[in-house]
């Protein structure tokens, strides 16, 4: 009798578990928060109060009205930089609050 092989890499198993338990977006959000200054620069990072990831939406809470206005026009660039940093096409929309 031959044994059936169900071999998966540990990375694949962990990835599947993160999806099943819906932890992946939380880990991605933590990674974004820790790398935010590298992604957008120190000026924008210093004006960012919070970063939230809800599905494929990136929500930025900004503490400066002038910066909110400026970032409104830079949403596409921010989305591209975040997706490049994450090495995946995850973010489809950036909301500035």
Wavefront OBJ file of the C-alpha trace (Angstrom):
o trace
v 0.000 0.000 0.000
v 1.442 3.306 -1.049
v 1.219 6.387 1.149
v -0.440 9.457 -0.212
v 1.816 12.490 -0.111
v 0.219 15.707 1.020
v 3.313 17.793 1.337
v 3.009 21.550 1.484
v 5.677 24.042 2.344
v 5.459 25.565 5.788
v 5.027 28.978 4.153
v 1.987 27.738 2.203
v 0.426 26.316 5.357
v 0.991 29.555 7.285
v -0.384 31.635 4.390
v -3.515 29.470 4.266
v -4.007 29.745 8.039
v -3.664 33.537 7.926
v -6.368 33.693 5.266
v -8.677 31.286 7.086
v -8.380 33.167 10.371
v -8.395 36.569 8.594
v -5.146 37.653 10.194
v -3.317 38.607 7.027
v -4.775 42.121 6.756
v -3.871 42.795 10.396
v -0.278 41.766 9.804
v -0.146 43.834 6.618
v -1.497 46.848 8.515
v 1.200 46.441 11.180
v 3.874 46.201 8.481
v 2.552 49.370 6.812
v 2.571 51.276 10.097
v 6.135 50.253 10.904
v 7.421 51.103 7.407
v 5.214 54.160 6.769
v 8.048 56.711 6.889
v 10.056 54.662 4.368
v 7.032 54.469 2.055
v 5.889 58.122 2.063
v 8.737 60.102 3.625
v 9.135 61.859 6.950
v 6.947 64.920 6.198
v 3.821 62.883 5.382
v 4.579 60.320 8.092
v 4.807 63.056 10.745
v 1.308 64.274 9.774
v -0.247 60.785 9.744
v -2.209 59.931 12.895
v -3.363 56.468 11.856
v -3.230 53.971 9.012
v -6.069 51.503 8.577
v -6.419 48.695 6.080
v -9.982 47.593 5.339
v -10.045 45.026 2.576
v -8.368 46.713 -0.365
v -8.869 50.249 1.008
v -6.084 52.151 2.713
v -7.496 54.766 5.098
v -5.138 57.522 6.208
v -6.000 59.758 9.152
v -4.093 62.996 8.624
v -3.785 65.747 11.270
v -3.255 68.697 8.918
v -5.922 70.212 6.665
v -3.305 71.415 4.183
v -1.691 67.975 4.058
v -5.099 66.320 3.557
v -5.682 68.547 0.529
v -2.227 67.803 -0.891
v -2.536 64.050 -0.329
v -5.928 64.012 -2.014
v -4.090 64.711 -5.284
v -1.350 62.172 -4.505
v -3.603 59.174 -3.783
v -2.575 57.272 -6.946
v 1.112 57.710 -6.124
v 0.603 56.605 -2.518
v -1.318 53.543 -3.719
v 1.485 52.667 -6.157
v 4.185 53.112 -3.486
v 2.311 51.003 -0.938
v 1.641 48.208 -3.448
v 5.289 48.275 -4.520
v 6.410 48.101 -0.889
v 4.050 45.192 -0.183
v 5.125 43.499 -3.426
v 1.499 42.851 -4.338
v -1.403 44.678 -5.927
v -3.435 44.854 -2.713
v -4.506 48.488 -2.378
v -7.170 49.597 -4.847
v -8.304 52.814 -3.120
v -6.773 55.379 -0.764
v -9.075 57.410 1.478
v -7.780 60.538 3.199
v -9.503 61.570 6.434
l 1 2 3 4 5 6 7 8 9 10 11 12 13 14 15 16 17 18 19 20 21 22 23 24 25 26 27 28 29 30 31 32 33 34 35 36 37 38 39 40 41 42 43 44 45 46 47 48 49 50 51 52 53 54 55 56 57 58 59 60 61 62 63 64 65 66 67 68 69 70 71 72 73 74 75 76 77 78 79 80 81 82 83 84 85 86 87 88 89 90 91 92 93 94 95 96 97
